[in-house]
Amino acid sequence: MKKKIKDGSLYYHQKDILRPVGAVLLPAGLVVLYLGWSYISYIFATIAIPVGLVMFIVGSSKHISDNDLQEQIDHAMLDYDRDVTDSKGFDRVVLRQPAPVEMEAYSFGDDASYFKKGKNGTYRSDRLSRTHIFYTKDGIILAGRTLSIAILNEATGEGVTDFSETFSYGEITSAVIETHETPVTLTNTGKTATVKWYELSIMGEEGELLRIPVQNDMDAATLCELLNR
């Protein structure tokens, strides 16, 4: 069952101290109580067990895991491309080859305010974009959604920004993946980290047509290759 996150900023601020401390106190108190070395150990156990249990329960109830956050993100992203995929003539206009490509990445630019390092070692910000790009005979159609996770409220639509664009191949002069190395301050620890991240930049004769955060992977490289032909 999806955990409801009312305040997404808590994920970035949390230090998760109560749960591990409670997880240590509770079994330690049980062991000391079982061994019963002395009257003092009994007093320690009677204090450590309830305190550890309360700390673990309270910490767990307030804790937002990486999985909790990802579930909320996936739910908020549902049908983000529906305006394009449900449009009249979509199946007739969109090519099967090259296949449509879907890209998702966090932004670590000026639009992001909160930062955290996940358990798997990857960095997250509070700004995430997912973009679906479809190829047509004459150009590309894209649908995207950007989430401001710290203020995300699916009921009111706050923190959700949708965008869609259509570009003809004739409009596009270049497409490149730009690499950034940005110093950020981790919200929950105050430590500074340098994050490497990427943006897709599509240029036209009169300037930039599109800029979105992406992963530097084969899908993004293939997209640039096709648009630069």
Stockholm file with secondary structure:
# STOCKHOLM 1.0

chainA/1-229         MKKKIKDGSLYYHQKDILRPVGAVLLPAGLVVLYLGWSYISYIFATIAIPVGLVMFIVGSSKHISDNDLQEQIDHAMLDYDRDVTDSKGFDRVVLRQPAPVEMEAYSFGDDASYFKKGKNGTYRSDRLSRTHIFYTKDGIILAGRTLSIAILNEATGEGVTDFSETFSYGEITSAVIETHETPVTLTNTGKTATVKWYELSIMGEEGELLRIPVQNDMDAATLCELLNR
#=GR chainA/1-229 SS CCCCCSCTHHHHHCCCCHHHHHHHHHHHHHHHHHHCCCHHHHHHHHHHHHHHHHHHHHHHHHCCCHHHHHHHHHHHTTTTTHHHHTSTTHHHHBCSSSCCEEEEEECCSTTCCCEEECTTSCEEESEEEEEEEEEBSSEEEEEEEEEEGGGCBTTTTBTEEEEEEEEETTTEEEEEEEEEEEEEECTTTCCEEEEEEEEEEEEETTEEEEEEEECSSHHHHHHHHHHTC
#=GC SS_cons         CCCCCSCTHHHHHCCCCHHHHHHHHHHHHHHHHHHCCCHHHHHHHHHHHHHHHHHHHHHHHHCCCHHHHHHHHHHHTTTTTHHHHTSTTHHHHBCSSSCCEEEEEECCSTTCCCEEECTTSCEEESEEEEEEEEEBSSEEEEEEEEEEGGGCBTTTTBTEEEEEEEEETTTEEEEEEEEEEEEEECTTTCCEEEEEEEEEEEEETTEEEEEEEECSSHHHHHHHHHHTC
//
